[in-house]
Structure formats: C-alpha cells, structure tokens
Amino acid sequence: MTLDILYFAWLRERIGLPRETVTTEAATVADLVAELSAREDRYALAFSDLSAVRVALDQDLADFDAPLAGVREVAFFPPMTGG
C-alpha cells in the first residue's frame, strides 16, 4: 500500500522532511515505525522513544498497534499540551 507520511515539530527536524510518500507492506503503525527506523539513522533517532510520539491515521488519533488497512495518511507528532 502507499501512504502519505507527515512529520511535525522535532520529528520533522530530526528526519529532515515535512512529508513523504512510502510504499509499505506494514500491517500496523508499529510495523511502519520499524520499517522507517531501519531505513536510516535519522529515522531511528526520531522514533527512538515512542513514549514521546503520537500518531494519527487519516486525522484520527490512534495507537501504535492500530492496523493500517485502508489508511491513506499517517501523521507523527509530539504529545500536545494545553491549558
């Protein structure tokens, strides 16, 4: 499947891209993260602490065990705070 991947904040800075299109056979978000991390050190660094990363699938918050079937867009970003 082909996915649009978006990176925000420090993830974008570490990876060096705001977005990219990838072709993957990953079944879950965790599988996708593993594939991306294996690509290059910059991805491995960005995803080295998943407790500091959130994910949205087609603009809906999701967990790393969420399936990717039918998904078109995956966004990675740091946790948001507000007040």
C-alpha positions in Angstrom: 0.0 0.0 0.0 1.0 3.6 -0.5 0.8 6.0 2.4 1.4 9.7 2.8 3.5 10.2 6.0 3.6 13.6 7.7 6.1 14.6 10.4 5.6 17.5 12.8 7.7 19.6 15.2 11.0 17.9 16.3 10.2 14.7 14.3 10.3 16.8 11.1 13.6 18.4 12.2 15.2 15.1 13.0 14.1 13.3 9.8 14.6 16.4 7.7 11.3 16.1 5.8 7.8 17.5 6.4 6.2 14.7 4.5 6.9 11.8 2.2 5.0 9.1 0.3 6.1 5.5 1.1 5.1 2.1 -0.2 4.9 -0.4 2.6 3.6 -3.9 3.5 3.4 -2.9 7.2 0.2 -4.2 8.9 0.3 -1.8 11.9 1.7 1.6 12.8 4.4 -0.2 14.9 5.4 -2.2 11.8 5.6 1.0 9.8 7.8 2.6 12.5 10.1 -0.4 12.5 10.4 -0.2 8.7 11.1 3.6 8.8 13.6 3.2 11.7 15.5 0.6 9.7 15.9 3.0 6.7 18.5 5.4 8.2 19.8 6.7 11.5 17.8 9.9 11.3 14.6 7.8 11.4 15.9 5.6 14.1 16.7 8.7 16.2 13.3 10.2 15.6 11.5 7.1 16.7 13.9 6.0 19.5 11.4 7.0 22.3 7.9 6.2 21.2 6.5 7.4 24.5 7.3 10.9 23.1 5.5 10.3 19.8 1.8 10.3 18.9 0.2 9.1 15.7 -2.9 10.0 13.7 -4.4 7.8 10.9 -6.4 9.8 8.4 -6.5 12.6 11.0 -7.9 10.4 13.9 -5.7 9.7 16.9 -4.5 6.1 17.0 -2.3 3.7 18.9 0.9 2.1 17.6 -0.9 -1.3 17.4 -3.6 0.2 15.0 -4.0 -1.5 11.7 -3.0 0.4 8.5 -5.5 -1.3 6.2 -7.5 1.3 4.3 -5.4 4.2 5.7 -4.1 6.9 3.4 -2.3 9.3 5.7 -0.2 8.7 8.8 0.9 11.7 10.9 3.6 11.6 13.6 3.9 14.4 16.2 4.9 15.0 19.8 2.3 15.0 22.6 0.3 18.1 22.7 -0.2 20.1 25.9 -2.7 22.8 26.5 -4.3 24.8 29.3 
